[in-house]
Amino acid sequence: MYTLNWGELSISEFLQHYWQQKPVLIKAGFNQFADPLTADELAGLALEEEIESRIVSNKNNDWQLHSGPFTEYDSFGEDNWTLLVQAVDHWHPEAAKLLDPFRFIPNWRIDDLMVSFSTPGGGVGPHLDQYDVFIIQGEGKRHWRVGMPDSSLEQHCPHPRLLQVTPFTDCINVITEPGDILYIPPGCPHEGISVENSLNYSVGFRAPSQKDLINGFADHLLDQNLSGERFTDKNRAVANSIGEITVADIKQVKQLVTAMANDDNLLPHWFGEMISQAKHELDINQPDPHYSPEEIAEYIEEGSVLTRVGGLRCCYYQATPNSDILLFINGDKVVIPANELSTVKLLTDQDHLSVEDNLLFSQSDSRLQLLTQLINQGYWYFSE
């Protein structure tokens, strides 16, 4: 278990003064930090076809990007390259624990844990991200420079798949050591260059754009065959120019579009399904054959505990205390009675279900049926 040491800050002060506002270095944020994996283990993950990985190298200012999987590294030399592996929390339970200290931000906002290994001089160049990130320094040291948002900066591509930014003025210039944590808000230019062989852990957050939201909402309407109301213009005045789209026309269109977006019976269903979908492959193994509720009840009685598969996104929505609860798991939606909030919180707020937790499910046929369904989908598994 990792405990975040804020120093003179508190979580409330961080959220008030830094979150999405300005970068900050949390020195020794993890005291006596121990890496949850080794560079060799990371290289092992990069061998797998289903795990997204890439190597960024820079030899004499010749930037190159290579996509995994990777079977060898000798060709890259001993310096100036970085291996990056996405969604390590999906595949490595110990590394996944690094996300827990940052869960003062809701589950639906947390994206994944990216882990990188860099040789001396390795990095991806100065760049911008459009999402919040906490970067934890593991083994080794890294030189970080971070600036404030600057509209005069220009982005360019030294490689077709690598986006960088022009030189920037830094407000943080530091050598990070094991356990140091760097928080970088969206739009802040930054660059990290490895001083020696080093590991870094990046806790990223989801920040859907307006385009993403509109596209996703439109797809949902198409999937559900929801056409909504049609444009109407009762009492229209005589047109002065038949080629004109009037201000009143645009106002009517705007009202038609926003009316659907303001539908509280529609929007939460779509958003929960969309935001709970994993962006990267999950390590799901469905039991074969599937369990019956009776078998699950027996395991619970025998004292078995359950673990949630790494990277599984779980969240819920309840409009009022008396409303049904919408439980979202990996893009699926289950409607749960309002009086089962404690059950829903167990499934969304905890990675592990203890013997005592599981007893709650065995006390109700509907709860046991839900748990059986989740286990048969491979979302939860018996770990003891």
N, C-alpha and C positions, 0 to 999 in steps of 0.2 A: 504494500500500500504506500502511495506517495502522498505526502502532506505538503501543501504549498505554504511557504513562509513568506508573508508579505512584507516583513520588516516594519517600517513605520507606516505603511499603508494598511487599509482594511479593504475588504471586498467592496463595501459601499463607497468608500472614497475612490477606489479604482474606477468603479462604474460611473461615478459622478464627474470625475476630472480627466480620465484617460480613455475609457472605452469609446471607440470611434471618434476620438478627438486628437490625441497625440501619443507618440510612442513612449515607452518607458522600459528601463532595464530593471528587472527584479534580481538584484545580486544575491546569489546563493538561494534562489527561490526553492530549490530542493537541496537541503543540507545533506552532505555526504552522499551525493547522488551515485547510484549504481545503475549502469546501463542494463535494461531488460533484455537486450540481445547483443550479440557480437557482430562485427563486420562480416565475419564468415557466415553467420546465420542470415544476415541481410542478403548476402550474395546467393545463399541457398534459395531464398524467396524469389530472387530475380531470375532463377532458373525456370520457374513455373510459367507455363503459357497463360494461365488465367489471371496472373498477377501483373498489373501494369508497372513497368519499370522503364527507365531511360538513363542514358549516360550523356552528360554534357561535358565536352572537353574544349580546351582552349590552348592550342600550341601556336605560339608566336602570333597571337591575335587572330588565329584562324578558328572560329567557333564552329563546332560540330555537335550534332545531336543524333544519338543512336537509340533506337527502340529495342527493348528486350523481347524475349528472354535472352539472357547472357550465359554463355557456357565457359568463357575465359576472359581474363582481364589483362594479360601480359601485353597485348598489342597496344594498350593505352599508356603504358609506361608507368613511372613511379610518381608523377606529379601532374598537376593541372587538369584533373578530371574529377567528376562527381557522379556517383550512382544515386539515383532517386527512386524509391519504391513507394507507390501509392497504397493507401488503405491497409497498412500493416496491421491495424487493429482487427481487421477481418480474419487474419490468419495466425496471429501471434498473441495468445491470451495475456502473457506477461506485459508485452508492450502496450496492449489495450488499456491496462490499468493507468497509463499516463493520462488518459482522458478524464479520469474521475475527478481530479482536483479542479477541473475547469467546468464542472457541471453546475456552477452557479448561473450559467447560461443555459436556457432550456435545451432539451435533447434535439428538438427539430432544427435548431440553429447550428449545432455541432456537425461538422462534415466527416472528416476522417483524420487519421494519423499518418502523415507522410514521414518516412525516415530516409535520411541521406548519409552516405559515407563519402568523404572527400579526402583526396590526397593533398599534400602541400600545394598551395596555389589554386586548388580547385574551387569552383563556384559556378553560378549560372549567369553572372554579370549583373550590372545594375538594372533593376526592373521595378515595376509597380504591380501590386495585386489589388484586386477589387473586393477583397474580403479581409476580415480580421484574422490574425494569426499569432499564436504564441510559439516561439521557437526556443526549444530547450537544448542547451548545450550538453552533450554527452561526453564521451571520451575525447581527449584532445582539446585544442583551442582554435578559435576562429575570430578573425577580425571583421567586425561589423560596422558599417556606416549606415545611418538612417536619417532621412530628411523629412521635412513637413511637406504636405501637398503643395505643388507649385504648377500653376497653369501654363507657365512658360516652357516647361519640359516637353520634349518631343520624343515619341517612341519610334524605334527603328528595328529592323530585323537583320542582324548580322548573319543569320541563318534562316531559311524559310519557315522553320518551326520554332524559332526562338525570338521572343520579343524583349527588347531592352529599352533603356531610357537614356537620354543624354545626361552629361555630368550634372550633379546636384550638390547643393549645400547641405552639409549634415548638421544635425542637432544632437546626434549620438554617435560617438566614435570610440569604440571599445573593443578590447580583446575579451571574448567570453570564455569562461572556464567551466568545468563540469558542474552542473546544477544551476548555472545562471539561466534566467529566462528573459527573453526579449519579446515584448508585446509591440506589434506593428499594426496600426489601423489601416483601413482601406485607403488607397491613393497615396501612401507615403513611399517615396522612393527608397530603396534599400539595396545593399550589396554585402554579401558575406564571402570572405576569402579565407580558406583554411590555412592556418599557420603550420599545422602538422596533421598527420592522419587524424580524422575526427568524425564523430557521429553527431547528427542533429535530428531532433524530433520536432516536427511541425504540426501543431494542433490547429487545423483550419476550420473555418465556419462558413456555412451556406449563406449566400446573399443573393437571392434570385433577382434578376433585373426585371424591369417593367415588361420588356420583350418576352422574357422567359415566362412570366406570369400570364401575360395575355395569350401567348401561344399555348401554354398548358391549359388555360381555361377554355380556349376555343376547342382544343382537342377533346376535352372532357365533354363539352356540349355535343360534339360530333359523335363521340362514343356512346353517349346516353340518348342520342337522337332528340335533343332538346332544342327546339327552334325558337321558343319564346314568343313574345308578341311581335306583330308586324308594324311597320311604319304606317302611321295614319296622319292625315292632315285635314280633318274636318274644319269647315269654315275658312278654307284657304282664300286669300284675297286674289284678285286678278293680277297676273304677272305683268310687271312693267317691262321685263326683258326675259324672253323664254330661255335664254342661255345662262341666266343667273341662278346660282345656289345662294339662297338668302341666309342672313344671320339667323332668322327664325327656323329655317330648315336645319341648320347645324345644331341649334339648341335642341330641336326635337330629336335629332339623331343621338346627341349626347345623353339626353334623358333616357332614351331607349337602351343605350349601352350601359349606363350606370345603374339603371333599374335592375338589370340582371346581376350585375356585380354586387348590388346592395341586398340581394336576396339571401337572407340568413338561413334559409332552408336549403340553399344550393351551395353557397361559397365554402362553408366549413367542410362539407363532404368532399368537394374537389381538392381543396388545399391540403387537407389531412392525407388524402390518398397520394397526392403528388409529392409532398414534402417528406413522406415516410419511405419513399422508394429509394433503395440503395443505388448509388451511382456506380459502384464497383461490385465485382463478383463477390458473393458470399460463400463461405465454406459450409454449404448446407449438405447434410447427408440424411435423407429421409429413412426412417426405419423400415425394413422389409422382412417380414410383413408388418403392416401397421398395427399399432397397439389398439386394444379395446379399452373403453373406460374402466372396465373391471380390472384389467391388468394394471392400468395406471394406479388405480386405488390400492392394489396389492403392494406395488412398489412404494407408495406413500406410507402405507402402514408399516412396511419394513424399514422405514427411516431413510429412504433415498432422498438425495438433494438434486436440484436441477440447475443447469447453467444455460444462459442465453447465448446463442451463437454470436461470434464476434461481428461487430458492425451492424447488427440488426437494428433498424430504426423503429422505435415505438413511441407513440404519443397519443394524446386523447384530447377531445373537446367536449365541454359540457356548458351549454348556454346559461342555464340556471341550475340551482341545487336540486330542483325537481325534474329537470329534463333528462331524457335518455342520454347516455354517454356514447360518443362516437370513438371507438378504439381503433387506431390505425397502426398496422404492423406490416412493414415492407410493401406498402401500396394497397394492402387489403383493409377493408373496413368491417368492423363488427359492432352492432348496436347492442349496448349493455344497459340494463335497467339502472335508474338513477341511484338506487340504494346499494349498488355494487362498486362505489368509488374506491373503496379500500382494495378490492380485488384488482381493479384497473391499475391503481398505483403500484401494486406489487409487480405487475407485468411491465410497466413502463419505467419505473424508477429504480428497479433493482436488476443487476446482472445475474444474481444468484438467488435461488429460492431455497431457504433452509427447510429442515424437517418441520419446524413450527409453521412456516409460511405455507407449506404444501398441505398441511392439515386443513387449512381454510378451504382448499379446493375439494377435498374429499367430503366436506360437510354439505355439499349441494350438488345435485345431479347436473344442473346447468353449468356450474363452475367446472366440474370434472369433465364435462363434454368439451368445454372451451379449451381446457388445458390439454386434453387428449388431441384435439385438432391441431394445436400449436406444436405439440411434440411430433405428431405424424407429418407435419409440414417441414420438420427439421429445424424449427426455430428455437426450440428448447431441447435439451438432451440431458439424460441422467449422467451426472459426473461422478457419482459415488454409488 
